Amino acid sequence: MSSEPNRSQESSSPLFAAIYDPATVFFERTFLRPHREFLVADLDGTVLDLGAGTGAMFLYFDGVAAATEFHATEPDPHMRRQAAEKAKTLATPIRIESSPAEALPYEDATFDVVIASMVFCTIPDIESAMSEIARVLKPGGELRFFEHVVDDRWRARVQSALEPLWKRLAGGCHLTRQTGSQLVADRSFDVVEIERLNLGVTPIRPFVRGRLRKRAASATR
Ligand SMILES: C[S@@+](CC[C@H](N)C(=O)[O-])C[C@H]1O[C@@H](n2cnc3c(N)ncnc32)[C@H](O)[C@@H]1O
């Protein structure tokens, strides 16, 4: 694994990492499965799981084509340790790096697919992360995402009120991001599909999921 960048040390959240799997097991069982399956549907080529956390996506990688090569990043050392443990139990080798999404340790045009599952809520600098994702994707490659975003009306007010405390407890997670509109506005990508999903429980509700395709021409951001 690569060396620890300073930014990852700042974002270390041992308590959040310790409770993440037990706290999400109910949601994994009740509604997350079809959306994780959406992220891995017909995967082929070289794949990056961005901000892999405890490795919740890894279980889904085991079932896909043998020709696929998997990489993951996770800057929090406590999350990354759990992801590495999960990776060891799988038939699919997964190489995990510690770098944040804003400074990816890969060559240009390395990946066919980048997967972002509930990670843009936490990335401090989304614009830099998108620039890096565009750089490491091959032309025509896909960014697939599943993200919780700000809700409407009273639910949005609840999210705003909770956000300062939530960020401290949940490893820097923002409740009021407009990730869907931010991602589709990125001129390095064309929108293949995007959908708002009224699922989840306030304050983690609603979600957007979708696919963006990296434009073949050089980045126009
Ligand atoms: C809510 S967890 C989601 C984990 C996993 N993707 C999943 O689907 O369960 C968000 C993850 O983003 C990671 N993260 C925080 N800052 C990041 C950054 N700058 N770049 C990449 N990942 C980051 C956190 O450490 C955390 O593991």
The ligand as an SDF file (V2000), in Angstrom:
LIG
                    3D

 27 29  0  0  0  0  0  0  0  0999 V2000
  -20.0210    6.4680    4.1440 C   0  0  0  0  0  0  0  0  0  0  0  0
  -18.4750    5.7180    3.8250 S   0  0  0  0  0  0  0  0  0  0  0  0
  -18.8830    4.7180    2.3960 C   0  0  0  0  0  0  0  0  0  0  0  0
  -18.0040    3.5300    2.2770 C   0  0  0  0  0  0  0  0  0  0  0  0
  -18.3040    2.5720    1.1190 C   0  0  0  0  0  0  0  0  0  0  0  0
  -18.0680    3.1840   -0.1700 N   0  0  0  0  0  0  0  0  0  0  0  0
  -19.6850    1.9680    1.1840 C   0  0  0  0  0  0  0  0  0  0  0  0
  -20.3670    1.9210    0.1550 O   0  0  0  0  0  0  0  0  0  0  0  0
  -20.0820    1.4950    2.2560 O   0  0  0  0  0  0  0  0  0  0  0  0
  -17.5240    7.0480    3.0980 C   0  0  0  0  0  0  0  0  0  0  0  0
  -16.0500    6.7020    2.9410 C   0  0  0  0  0  0  0  0  0  0  0  0
  -15.3840    7.7520    2.2400 O   0  0  0  0  0  0  0  0  0  0  0  0
  -14.0810    7.8510    2.7620 C   0  0  0  0  0  0  0  0  0  0  0  0
  -13.4780    9.1490    2.4460 N   0  0  0  0  0  0  0  0  0  0  0  0
  -13.4040   10.2580    3.2080 C   0  0  0  0  0  0  0  0  0  0  0  0
  -12.7300   11.2370    2.5840 N   0  0  0  0  0  0  0  0  0  0  0  0
  -12.3760   10.7280    1.3850 C   0  0  0  0  0  0  0  0  0  0  0  0
  -11.6470   11.2450    0.2770 C   0  0  0  0  0  0  0  0  0  0  0  0
  -11.1600   12.4930    0.2850 N   0  0  0  0  0  0  0  0  0  0  0  0
  -11.4390   10.4440   -0.7740 N   0  0  0  0  0  0  0  0  0  0  0  0
  -11.9310    9.1670   -0.8010 C   0  0  0  0  0  0  0  0  0  0  0  0
  -12.6470    8.6350    0.2090 N   0  0  0  0  0  0  0  0  0  0  0  0
  -12.8560    9.3940    1.2920 C   0  0  0  0  0  0  0  0  0  0  0  0
  -14.2860    7.6600    4.2460 C   0  0  0  0  0  0  0  0  0  0  0  0
  -13.0810    7.3380    4.9170 O   0  0  0  0  0  0  0  0  0  0  0  0
  -15.3250    6.5560    4.2730 C   0  0  0  0  0  0  0  0  0  0  0  0
  -14.7230    5.2920    4.3450 O   0  0  0  0  0  0  0  0  0  0  0  0
  1  2  1  0
  2  3  1  0
  2 10  1  0
  3  4  1  0
  4  5  1  0
  5  6  1  0
  5  7  1  0
  7  8  2  0
  7  9  1  0
 10 11  1  0
 11 12  1  0
 11 26  1  0
 12 13  1  0
 13 14  1  0
 13 24  1  0
 14 15  1  0
 14 23  1  0
 15 16  2  0
 16 17  1  0
 17 18  1  0
 17 23  2  0
 18 19  1  0
 18 20  2  0
 20 21  1  0
 21 22  2  0
 22 23  1  0
 24 25  1  0
 24 26  1  0
 26 27  1  0
M  CHG  2   2   1   9  -1
M  END
$$$$
